[in-house]
C-alpha cells in the first residue's frame, strides 16, 4: 500500500494568475474593498470546515487588535453544497447570523470586516480572488487534503502572500512553509492572523517560492 497525495494542475493556476485580464480583476477587487490587507477563505458549507470557529477567531483578532480595524477585510467565500440536508441549512443560518453580528459590531461607514459571499465562482474569478488576497485562512477541523491551500499558493504570480493552515489538513504534511495552527484554538488562529499581517515581503516570498 502506498500513499499518493492528490494535487492540482499547478501550471493551469500559475499561468492563469499571470493573465493580464485576471490581474486587472484582482486589482479591481482590491480597489473595491479599499483596505491594506485582504484575508480569504474558500470553503464548501460543510461542518468539517469549522467555519463558525474561524469567524470567532477573526472576531477575537478584531477585538484584540483595534489597530487593524478598517485596514483589513476578510472575504468569506462559501460554495453551496448539500442544500437539501437540514443540518447544512442550519449551519448556513448559523454562519450568516455570526457574520451579521460581527459586522454589526465592528462595521463603520465605508468598511465592513467580513465580505460574505454564498455562491459558486468560475475558474477565472477564483484565480482573481486568490491573486487579490494577501492571506489565505484555511483552517478546517479535519481535511483529507484541502486543495484550496494548494490553489492559493499556485495562484501567487509574484510569490508573495501568506498561507495559514490547519495542522489537521492533509496539505499540512506537504506545505510545510505555512503558518500551522490548531483550528480549535481561537487565540492561536487570531495570533496567526497578526503574524501573517506583519510578515515581511522577503519572508513571504521565501515561503511561497518553496511551496510553489
VOMAR-414643 format. One record per residue (C-alpha): residue number from 1; residue in three letters; chain; y, z, x negated. Coordinates in pm, 1 decimal, always signed. Example, Ala and Ser with C-alpha at 12.3 -4.5 7.8 and 13.67 -1.06 7.14 Angstrom:
<recs>
rec nr 1	rest ALA	kette A	north -450.0	up +780.0	east -1230.0
rec nr 2	rest SER	kette A	north -106.0	up +714.0	east -1367.0
</recs>
This chain:
<recs>
rec nr 1	rest UNK	kette A	north +0.0	up +0.0	east +0.0
rec nr 2	rest UNK	kette A	north +340.4	up -96.5	east -137.6
rec nr 3	rest UNK	kette A	north +695.8	up -43.3	east -19.6
rec nr 4	rest UNK	kette A	north +919.0	up -348.1	east +29.0
rec nr 5	rest UNK	kette A	north +1263.4	up -224.1	east +144.0
rec nr 6	rest UNK	kette A	north +1431.1	up -456.8	east +392.2
rec nr 7	rest UNK	kette A	north +1763.8	up -602.5	east +284.0
rec nr 8	rest UNK	kette A	north +2027.7	up -858.9	east +385.5
rec nr 9	rest UNK	kette A	north +2133.8	up -1208.2	east +285.5
rec nr 10	rest UNK	kette A	north +2375.4	up -1087.1	east +18.5
rec nr 11	rest UNK	kette A	north +2519.8	up -1429.5	east -62.4
rec nr 12	rest UNK	kette A	north +2591.8	up -1500.6	east +305.0
rec nr 13	rest UNK	kette A	north +2804.7	up -1187.5	east +342.2
rec nr 14	rest UNK	kette A	north +2966.7	up -1208.3	east -0.6
rec nr 15	rest UNK	kette A	north +3060.0	up -1575.7	east +32.5
rec nr 16	rest UNK	kette A	north +3197.1	up -1522.4	east +383.3
rec nr 17	rest UNK	kette A	north +3412.8	up -1232.8	east +261.4
rec nr 18	rest UNK	kette A	north +3587.0	up -1477.8	east +25.1
rec nr 19	rest UNK	kette A	north +3661.2	up -1730.7	east +300.9
rec nr 20	rest UNK	kette A	north +4039.7	up -1763.8	east +335.8
rec nr 21	rest UNK	kette A	north +4034.0	up -1753.7	east +717.6
rec nr 22	rest UNK	kette A	north +3825.5	up -1437.4	east +719.4
rec nr 23	rest UNK	kette A	north +4053.6	up -1276.2	east +461.6
rec nr 24	rest UNK	kette A	north +4355.3	up -1364.5	east +678.4
rec nr 25	rest UNK	kette A	north +4184.6	up -1195.3	east +972.2
rec nr 26	rest UNK	kette A	north +4124.2	up -888.1	east +755.7
rec nr 27	rest UNK	kette A	north +4496.8	up -874.4	east +676.4
rec nr 28	rest UNK	kette A	north +4581.8	up -906.8	east +1047.3
rec nr 29	rest UNK	kette A	north +4359.3	up -608.8	east +1126.5
rec nr 30	rest UNK	kette A	north +4535.7	up -400.3	east +862.8
rec nr 31	rest UNK	kette A	north +4880.1	up -512.1	east +974.3
rec nr 32	rest UNK	kette A	north +4793.4	up -432.0	east +1335.7
rec nr 33	rest UNK	kette A	north +4694.8	up -73.5	east +1256.7
rec nr 34	rest UNK	kette A	north +4986.8	up -15.2	east +1016.6
rec nr 35	rest UNK	kette A	north +4817.9	up +260.1	east +816.3
rec nr 36	rest UNK	kette A	north +4748.6	up +314.9	east +448.0
rec nr 37	rest UNK	kette A	north +4371.3	up +351.6	east +481.8
rec nr 38	rest UNK	kette A	north +4107.6	up +239.9	east +732.2
rec nr 39	rest UNK	kette A	north +3771.3	up +410.3	east +781.7
rec nr 40	rest UNK	kette A	north +3494.0	up +217.1	east +955.4
rec nr 41	rest UNK	kette A	north +3166.7	up +292.4	east +1129.7
rec nr 42	rest UNK	kette A	north +2944.9	up +26.4	east +1285.8
rec nr 43	rest UNK	kette A	north +2651.2	up +158.9	east +1486.7
rec nr 44	rest UNK	kette A	north +2427.9	up +96.1	east +1781.6
rec nr 45	rest UNK	kette A	north +2492.0	up +352.5	east +2051.2
rec nr 46	rest UNK	kette A	north +2180.9	up +549.3	east +1955.9
rec nr 47	rest UNK	kette A	north +2129.0	up +925.6	east +1936.9
rec nr 48	rest UNK	kette A	north +1978.4	up +893.3	east +1585.6
rec nr 49	rest UNK	kette A	north +2319.2	up +777.6	east +1458.1
rec nr 50	rest UNK	kette A	north +2471.5	up +1126.0	east +1502.6
rec nr 51	rest UNK	kette A	north +2794.9	up +978.5	east +1635.4
rec nr 52	rest UNK	kette A	north +2917.7	up +1297.8	east +1800.3
rec nr 53	rest UNK	kette A	north +2870.3	up +1493.8	east +1478.4
rec nr 54	rest UNK	kette A	north +3058.3	up +1227.0	east +1284.6
rec nr 55	rest UNK	kette A	north +3350.0	up +1241.7	east +1526.0
rec nr 56	rest UNK	kette A	north +3358.0	up +1620.2	east +1492.6
rec nr 57	rest UNK	kette A	north +3364.7	up +1577.6	east +1113.4
rec nr 58	rest UNK	kette A	north +3659.4	up +1338.7	east +1141.4
rec nr 59	rest UNK	kette A	north +3837.3	up +1584.2	east +1370.7
rec nr 60	rest UNK	kette A	north +3778.9	up +1858.9	east +1112.7
rec nr 61	rest UNK	kette A	north +3922.8	up +1628.2	east +844.3
rec nr 62	rest UNK	kette A	north +4239.4	up +1575.7	east +1051.3
rec nr 63	rest UNK	kette A	north +4270.4	up +1945.9	east +1122.4
rec nr 64	rest UNK	kette A	north +4238.1	up +2049.9	east +756.5
rec nr 65	rest UNK	kette A	north +4437.1	up +1763.6	east +602.8
rec nr 66	rest UNK	kette A	north +4759.4	up +1706.7	east +800.8
rec nr 67	rest UNK	kette A	north +4897.1	up +1506.5	east +505.5
rec nr 68	rest UNK	kette A	north +4668.6	up +1218.0	east +605.7
rec nr 69	rest UNK	kette A	north +4770.9	up +1208.8	east +970.6
rec nr 70	rest UNK	kette A	north +4948.5	up +883.6	east +1064.1
rec nr 71	rest UNK	kette A	north +4820.0	up +735.5	east +735.8
rec nr 72	rest UNK	kette A	north +4450.9	up +692.1	east +822.5
rec nr 73	rest UNK	kette A	north +4279.5	up +528.2	east +1120.3
rec nr 74	rest UNK	kette A	north +3909.9	up +534.5	east +1199.6
rec nr 75	rest UNK	kette A	north +3756.6	up +223.2	east +1359.2
rec nr 76	rest UNK	kette A	north +3450.2	up +329.3	east +1557.5
rec nr 77	rest UNK	kette A	north +3268.3	up +6.7	east +1646.8
rec nr 78	rest UNK	kette A	north +2980.4	up +72.2	east +1886.0
rec nr 79	rest UNK	kette A	north +2728.2	up -201.7	east +1957.2
rec nr 80	rest UNK	kette A	north +2579.3	up -179.2	east +2309.5
rec nr 81	rest UNK	kette A	north +2205.7	up -106.8	east +2327.7
rec nr 82	rest UNK	kette A	north +1956.8	up +12.8	east +2590.8
rec nr 83	rest UNK	kette A	north +2234.4	up +41.5	east +2851.0
rec nr 84	rest UNK	kette A	north +1985.1	up +77.8	east +3135.7
rec nr 85	rest UNK	kette A	north +1843.8	up +404.9	east +2998.2
rec nr 86	rest UNK	kette A	north +2019.2	up +714.5	east +3146.5
rec nr 87	rest UNK	kette A	north +2018.3	up +909.8	east +2817.0
rec nr 88	rest UNK	kette A	north +2204.0	up +630.0	east +2642.4
rec nr 89	rest UNK	kette A	north +2460.7	up +617.8	east +2923.9
rec nr 90	rest UNK	kette A	north +2510.1	up +993.1	east +2885.6
rec nr 91	rest UNK	kette A	north +2553.0	up +952.1	east +2509.5
rec nr 92	rest UNK	kette A	north +2818.3	up +681.9	east +2563.9
rec nr 93	rest UNK	kette A	north +3012.8	up +903.9	east +2804.3
rec nr 94	rest UNK	kette A	north +2995.6	up +1196.4	east +2559.3
rec nr 95	rest UNK	kette A	north +3122.8	up +978.5	east +2273.7
rec nr 96	rest UNK	kette A	north +3408.8	up +840.5	east +2484.0
rec nr 97	rest UNK	kette A	north +3506.7	up +1187.5	east +2603.1
rec nr 98	rest UNK	kette A	north +3520.7	up +1318.2	east +2245.7
rec nr 99	rest UNK	kette A	north +3720.2	up +1015.2	east +2125.0
rec nr 100	rest UNK	kette A	north +3969.5	up +1071.5	east +2408.3
rec nr 101	rest UNK	kette A	north +4002.0	up +1440.3	east +2327.4
rec nr 102	rest UNK	kette A	north +4063.7	up +1381.5	east +1954.6
rec nr 103	rest UNK	kette A	north +4310.2	up +1100.7	east +2020.7
rec nr 104	rest UNK	kette A	north +4487.3	up +1311.1	east +2283.0
rec nr 105	rest UNK	kette A	north +4519.6	up +1597.1	east +2037.5
rec nr 106	rest UNK	kette A	north +4646.9	up +1406.3	east +1734.0
rec nr 107	rest UNK	kette A	north +4799.0	up +1076.0	east +1851.3
rec nr 108	rest UNK	kette A	north +5170.2	up +1014.5	east +1810.6
rec nr 109	rest UNK	kette A	north +5388.8	up +720.6	east +1906.4
rec nr 110	rest UNK	kette A	north +5267.4	up +420.8	east +1705.2
rec nr 111	rest UNK	kette A	north +4945.2	up +580.1	east +1576.0
rec nr 112	rest UNK	kette A	north +4609.0	up +677.9	east +1716.4
rec nr 113	rest UNK	kette A	north +4349.4	up +829.0	east +1483.5
rec nr 114	rest UNK	kette A	north +4039.0	up +665.7	east +1637.2
rec nr 115	rest UNK	kette A	north +4021.6	up +299.5	east +1736.4
rec nr 116	rest UNK	kette A	north +3718.6	up +286.2	east +1963.4
rec nr 117	rest UNK	kette A	north +3550.0	up -45.6	east +2041.4
rec nr 118	rest UNK	kette A	north +3235.5	up -81.3	east +2250.1
rec nr 119	rest UNK	kette A	north +3131.4	up -441.6	east +2207.2
rec nr 120	rest UNK	kette A	north +2919.4	up -691.8	east +2019.8
rec nr 121	rest UNK	kette A	north +3109.4	up -883.0	east +1749.2
rec nr 122	rest UNK	kette A	north +3018.6	up -1212.4	east +1587.1
rec nr 123	rest UNK	kette A	north +2941.2	up -1252.1	east +1218.2
rec nr 124	rest UNK	kette A	north +3284.5	up -1372.9	east +1105.6
rec nr 125	rest UNK	kette A	north +3472.4	up -1096.5	east +1287.4
rec nr 126	rest UNK	kette A	north +3231.1	up -837.2	east +1149.5
rec nr 127	rest UNK	kette A	north +3289.7	up -952.7	east +790.5
rec nr 128	rest UNK	kette A	north +3666.5	up -947.1	east +852.8
rec nr 129	rest UNK	kette A	north +3640.9	up -585.4	east +972.6
rec nr 130	rest UNK	kette A	north +3434.7	up -494.9	east +664.9
rec nr 131	rest UNK	kette A	north +3699.8	up -657.6	east +447.7
rec nr 132	rest UNK	kette A	north +3982.7	up -469.1	east +618.7
rec nr 133	rest UNK	kette A	north +3821.7	up -126.3	east +579.3
rec nr 134	rest UNK	kette A	north +3874.5	up +94.8	east +276.5
rec nr 135	rest UNK	kette A	north +3588.8	up +332.8	east +359.4
rec nr 136	rest UNK	kette A	north +3257.8	up +285.5	east +540.7
rec nr 137	rest UNK	kette A	north +3135.8	up +608.1	east +701.7
rec nr 138	rest UNK	kette A	north +2761.3	up +559.8	east +752.2
rec nr 139	rest UNK	kette A	north +2609.6	up +899.1	east +831.6
rec nr 140	rest UNK	kette A	north +2313.9	up +876.2	east +1073.2
rec nr 141	rest UNK	kette A	north +2090.4	up +1177.5	east +1121.7
rec nr 142	rest UNK	kette A	north +1793.9	up +957.2	east +1031.4
rec nr 143	rest UNK	kette A	north +1758.3	up +588.5	east +948.2
rec nr 144	rest UNK	kette A	north +1472.4	up +383.6	east +810.7
rec nr 145	rest UNK	kette A	north +1718.1	up +179.8	east +601.7
rec nr 146	rest UNK	kette A	north +2060.8	up +105.7	east +755.6
rec nr 147	rest UNK	kette A	north +2167.5	up -246.3	east +676.0
rec nr 148	rest UNK	kette A	north +2532.4	up -187.5	east +772.9
rec nr 149	rest UNK	kette A	north +2571.9	up +3.4	east +446.3
rec nr 150	rest UNK	kette A	north +2445.8	up -298.1	east +252.6
rec nr 151	rest UNK	kette A	north +2655.8	up -541.2	east +456.0
rec nr 152	rest UNK	kette A	north +2972.4	up -343.2	east +380.7
rec nr 153	rest UNK	kette A	north +2903.0	up -339.4	east +6.5
rec nr 154	rest UNK	kette A	north +2829.3	up -713.6	east +8.1
rec nr 155	rest UNK	kette A	north +3149.8	up -787.8	east +201.1
rec nr 156	rest UNK	kette A	north +3392.4	up -646.3	east -55.9
rec nr 157	rest UNK	kette A	north +3522.8	up -956.1	east -241.0
rec nr 158	rest UNK	kette A	north +3746.5	up -751.9	east -473.0
rec nr 159	rest UNK	kette A	north +3468.6	up -498.8	east -542.0
rec nr 160	rest UNK	kette A	north +3671.2	up -208.4	east -409.5
rec nr 161	rest UNK	kette A	north +3609.6	up +30.4	east -121.4
rec nr 162	rest UNK	kette A	north +3403.4	up +345.7	east -78.2
rec nr 163	rest UNK	kette A	north +3072.8	up +398.1	east +98.5
rec nr 164	rest UNK	kette A	north +2994.3	up +742.4	east +241.2
rec nr 165	rest UNK	kette A	north +2624.6	up +750.4	east +324.2
rec nr 166	rest UNK	kette A	north +2384.9	up +998.5	east +477.4
rec nr 167	rest UNK	kette A	north +2120.9	up +1119.8	east +234.5
rec nr 168	rest UNK	kette A	north +1858.9	up +1072.0	east +510.0
rec nr 169	rest UNK	kette A	north +1921.6	up +696.8	east +539.9
rec nr 170	rest UNK	kette A	north +1669.6	up +481.5	east +355.8
rec nr 171	rest UNK	kette A	north +1952.8	up +290.7	east +186.3
rec nr 172	rest UNK	kette A	north +2046.9	up +611.8	east +2.0
rec nr 173	rest UNK	kette A	north +1747.1	up +556.5	east -227.6
rec nr 174	rest UNK	kette A	north +1889.9	up +222.2	east -340.3
rec nr 175	rest UNK	kette A	north +2269.8	up +254.9	east -311.5
rec nr 176	rest UNK	kette A	north +2294.2	up +548.9	east -547.5
rec nr 177	rest UNK	kette A	north +2664.3	up +497.1	east -624.7
rec nr 178	rest UNK	kette A	north +2767.5	up +611.6	east -277.8
rec nr 179	rest UNK	kette A	north +2910.5	up +948.1	east -178.5
rec nr 180	rest UNK	kette A	north +2595.6	up +1107.3	east -35.0
rec nr 181	rest UNK	kette A	north +2630.1	up +1365.8	east +240.8
rec nr 182	rest UNK	kette A	north +2425.0	up +1576.2	east +478.4
rec nr 183	rest UNK	kette A	north +2513.5	up +1427.5	east +817.3
rec nr 184	rest UNK	kette A	north +2464.0	up +1767.7	east +986.1
rec nr 185	rest UNK	kette A	north +2720.6	up +1938.3	east +762.4
rec nr 186	rest UNK	kette A	north +3059.1	up +1878.1	east +925.7
rec nr 187	rest UNK	kette A	north +3253.8	up +2028.6	east +635.2
rec nr 188	rest UNK	kette A	north +3067.3	up +1821.6	east +376.8
rec nr 189	rest UNK	kette A	north +3142.1	up +1498.8	east +564.1
rec nr 190	rest UNK	kette A	north +3508.4	up +1596.9	east +608.7
rec nr 191	rest UNK	kette A	north +3534.5	up +1673.1	east +235.4
rec nr 192	rest UNK	kette A	north +3368.0	up +1340.1	east +153.5
rec nr 193	rest UNK	kette A	north +3637.8	up +1156.8	east +350.6
rec nr 194	rest UNK	kette A	north +3905.1	up +1328.7	east +141.3
rec nr 195	rest UNK	kette A	north +3717.1	up +1243.3	east -179.6
rec nr 196	rest UNK	kette A	north +3689.8	up +879.3	east -72.1
rec nr 197	rest UNK	kette A	north +4060.0	up +855.9	east +16.0
rec nr 198	rest UNK	kette A	north +4158.7	up +995.5	east -322.7
rec nr 199	rest UNK	kette A	north +3911.6	up +794.1	east -531.5
rec nr 200	rest UNK	kette A	north +4080.7	up +575.5	east -791.7
rec nr 201	rest UNK	kette A	north +4053.0	up +196.7	east -769.2
rec nr 202	rest UNK	kette A	north +3876.9	up +196.4	east -1106.0
rec nr 203	rest UNK	kette A	north +3607.3	up +431.9	east -981.6
rec nr 204	rest UNK	kette A	north +3573.6	up +233.9	east -657.5
rec nr 205	rest UNK	kette A	north +3521.4	up -91.4	east -845.2
rec nr 206	rest UNK	kette A	north +3267.6	up +62.3	east -1081.5
rec nr 207	rest UNK	kette A	north +3060.2	up +194.8	east -792.5
rec nr 208	rest UNK	kette A	north +3080.3	up -114.1	east -571.0
rec nr 209	rest UNK	kette A	north +3003.4	up -353.3	east -858.4
rec nr 210	rest UNK	kette A	north +2689.3	up -158.2	east -946.1
rec nr 211	rest UNK	kette A	north +2572.6	up -160.0	east -586.6
rec nr 212	rest UNK	kette A	north +2651.3	up -529.1	east -545.2
</recs>
